[in-house]
């Protein structure tokens, strides 16, 4: 109960504080390329309940027809504004609405698409006992996942056979260590990485 109340208070406050940034981001997306402001995709949530995850759109409107599920390196499908939004993680901010709706939590295993959940269903039977999160151990470790996959000969195979199994391991590690203080520590580490990116850009 305390975790849920903390989620609601922080997500609502963040949306209010970040509202000008959200408006600016939406305007830049519309000016940069044709298509909707938001990207939505089905993800699998707690107890295998599907939900729509929301992000700012960072790819061209026809991106699904031009590539696979994973984004790699200097992916040509990513727009100019999209690159900035991805690097700064601003594209993830709309997921605060998913948190308010109860689909997600601030800290928890990142939600995956149905295809990968079914591929590792037995693992996700354990992982999806909790709500998926905005950040977690894997988010910190794979901060530059697209660049990492861009170096692979077969990015989707690399994600399916190496990256995703490691994310699953980290998700199970989170479940074992989960507590309010541990969550708070992950939130602070996430904010530090975001701030460190902006200072180095």
C-alpha positions as CSV (number, residue, x, y, z in Angstrom):
1,X,0.0,0.0,0.0
2,X,2.8,2.4,0.9
3,X,4.5,1.7,-2.5
4,X,1.3,2.4,-4.4
5,X,0.7,5.7,-2.5
6,X,4.3,6.7,-3.1
7,X,3.9,5.9,-6.9
8,X,0.8,8.1,-7.1
9,X,2.2,11.1,-5.2
10,X,5.5,11.1,-7.1
11,X,4.0,10.4,-10.5
12,X,1.4,13.2,-10.1
13,X,3.9,15.7,-8.8
14,X,6.4,14.9,-11.6
15,X,3.7,15.4,-14.3
16,X,2.8,18.8,-12.8
17,X,6.5,19.9,-12.6
18,X,7.4,18.5,-16.0
19,X,4.3,19.8,-17.8
20,X,6.2,22.6,-19.7
21,X,8.8,20.1,-20.8
22,X,6.0,17.7,-22.0
23,X,4.4,20.5,-24.0
24,X,7.7,21.5,-25.6
25,X,8.5,17.9,-26.4
26,X,5.1,17.4,-28.1
27,X,5.5,20.6,-30.1
28,X,9.0,19.5,-31.3
29,X,7.8,16.1,-32.3
30,X,5.0,17.6,-34.4
31,X,7.4,20.0,-36.1
32,X,10.0,17.4,-36.8
33,X,8.1,14.7,-38.5
34,X,4.6,13.6,-39.5
35,X,2.7,11.3,-37.2
36,X,1.2,11.1,-33.7
37,X,2.9,12.7,-30.7
38,X,2.7,9.5,-28.7
39,X,3.8,5.9,-29.3
40,X,1.8,3.2,-27.7
41,X,2.6,-0.5,-27.6
42,X,1.1,-3.5,-25.9
43,X,3.2,-4.8,-23.0
44,X,2.5,-7.5,-20.5
45,X,1.9,-6.4,-16.9
46,X,1.3,-7.9,-13.5
47,X,-0.3,-11.4,-13.6
48,X,0.1,-11.4,-17.4
49,X,-2.4,-8.6,-17.9
50,X,-1.7,-6.7,-21.1
51,X,-1.7,-3.0,-21.1
52,X,-0.8,-0.1,-23.5
53,X,2.5,1.6,-22.6
54,X,2.9,5.2,-23.6
55,X,6.0,7.0,-24.8
56,X,6.7,10.1,-26.9
57,X,7.1,9.0,-30.5
58,X,10.8,8.9,-31.4
59,X,10.6,7.1,-34.7
60,X,9.2,7.7,-38.2
61,X,5.6,6.9,-38.6
62,X,6.3,3.8,-40.7
63,X,9.0,2.5,-38.4
64,X,7.3,-0.9,-37.7
65,X,7.3,-1.7,-41.4
66,X,11.0,-0.8,-41.7
67,X,12.5,-2.9,-38.9
68,X,12.2,-5.3,-36.0
69,X,11.3,-4.9,-32.3
70,X,14.6,-3.7,-31.1
71,X,16.3,-0.3,-31.8
72,X,19.9,-0.4,-32.7
73,X,22.8,2.1,-32.8
74,X,22.2,4.9,-35.2
75,X,18.8,3.4,-36.2
76,X,17.7,5.3,-39.4
77,X,14.0,5.0,-38.2
78,X,14.7,7.4,-35.2
79,X,13.9,11.0,-36.0
80,X,16.2,14.0,-35.2
81,X,14.1,15.0,-32.2
82,X,13.7,11.4,-31.3
83,X,17.4,10.9,-30.8
84,X,17.4,13.7,-28.2
85,X,14.4,12.4,-26.5
86,X,15.8,8.9,-26.3
87,X,19.3,10.0,-25.0
88,X,17.8,12.2,-22.3
89,X,15.0,9.6,-21.5
90,X,12.4,12.3,-21.9
91,X,10.5,9.9,-24.2
92,X,9.8,7.7,-21.1
93,X,8.0,10.5,-19.2
94,X,4.5,9.7,-20.5
95,X,4.8,6.4,-18.6
96,X,4.0,8.4,-15.5
97,X,0.4,8.1,-16.7
98,X,0.8,4.3,-16.8
99,X,1.8,4.6,-13.1
100,X,-1.2,6.6,-12.2
101,X,-3.5,4.1,-13.9
102,X,-1.9,1.3,-11.9
103,X,-0.4,-0.5,-14.9
104,X,3.2,0.2,-13.7
105,X,5.2,1.3,-10.7
106,X,8.1,3.6,-10.4
107,X,10.6,0.8,-9.6
108,X,10.1,-2.7,-10.9
109,X,11.1,-5.0,-13.8
110,X,10.7,-3.3,-17.1
111,X,7.6,-4.5,-19.1
112,X,8.2,-6.6,-22.2
113,X,6.3,-7.3,-25.3
114,X,4.1,-10.4,-25.5
115,X,6.5,-12.2,-27.9
116,X,9.4,-12.2,-25.4
117,X,7.3,-12.9,-22.4
118,X,5.9,-16.0,-24.0
119,X,9.4,-17.0,-25.0
120,X,10.5,-17.0,-21.3
121,X,7.1,-17.6,-19.8
122,X,8.3,-19.6,-16.8
123,X,10.6,-16.8,-15.7
124,X,7.9,-14.3,-16.1
125,X,5.5,-16.3,-14.0
126,X,7.8,-15.2,-11.1
127,X,8.7,-11.7,-12.4
128,X,5.1,-10.7,-13.2
129,X,3.9,-11.2,-9.6
130,X,4.7,-7.5,-9.3
131,X,3.9,-4.5,-11.5
132,X,6.5,-3.6,-14.1
133,X,8.4,-0.4,-13.5
134,X,9.7,2.8,-15.0
135,X,13.2,1.9,-13.9
136,X,15.1,-1.1,-12.4
137,X,18.5,-2.7,-12.2
138,X,18.4,-3.6,-15.9
139,X,17.5,0.0,-16.9
140,X,20.7,1.2,-15.2
141,X,22.9,-1.5,-16.6
142,X,21.5,-1.2,-20.2
143,X,21.3,2.6,-20.2
144,X,22.8,2.6,-23.8
145,X,21.2,-0.6,-25.0
146,X,20.6,0.6,-28.6
147,X,24.3,1.3,-29.0
148,X,25.2,-2.1,-27.5
149,X,22.9,-3.9,-29.9
150,X,24.2,-1.8,-32.8
151,X,27.5,-3.6,-32.5
152,X,26.0,-7.1,-32.8
153,X,25.9,-8.9,-36.2
154,X,22.3,-9.9,-35.4
155,X,20.7,-7.4,-33.0
156,X,17.5,-9.2,-32.4
157,X,19.3,-12.5,-31.8
158,X,21.7,-10.7,-29.4
159,X,18.7,-9.3,-27.5
160,X,16.9,-12.6,-27.3
161,X,19.8,-14.8,-26.4
162,X,22.0,-12.5,-24.3
163,X,20.5,-9.2,-23.2
164,X,17.0,-10.4,-22.3
165,X,18.2,-13.4,-20.2
166,X,20.4,-11.0,-18.3
167,X,17.5,-8.6,-17.8
168,X,15.5,-11.5,-16.4
169,X,18.3,-12.4,-14.0
170,X,18.4,-8.8,-12.8
171,X,14.6,-8.7,-12.5
172,X,14.7,-11.8,-10.2
173,X,17.5,-10.2,-8.2
174,X,15.3,-7.1,-7.8
175,X,12.4,-9.2,-6.5
176,X,14.7,-10.7,-3.8
177,X,16.1,-7.4,-2.7
178,X,13.0,-5.2,-3.1
179,X,12.2,-2.8,-0.3
180,X,11.2,0.9,0.0
181,X,14.8,1.9,0.7
182,X,16.1,-0.2,-2.2
183,X,13.6,1.4,-4.5
184,X,14.5,4.8,-3.4
185,X,18.2,4.1,-4.0
186,X,17.4,3.0,-7.6
187,X,15.4,6.1,-8.2
188,X,18.3,8.3,-7.0
189,X,20.7,6.3,-9.2
190,X,18.5,6.7,-12.2
191,X,18.2,10.5,-11.6
192,X,22.0,10.7,-11.2
193,X,22.6,9.0,-14.5
194,X,20.1,11.3,-16.2
195,X,21.8,14.4,-14.7
196,X,25.3,13.0,-15.6
197,X,24.2,12.6,-19.2
198,X,23.0,16.2,-19.4
199,X,26.2,17.5,-17.9
200,X,28.3,15.5,-20.4
201,X,26.2,16.4,-23.4
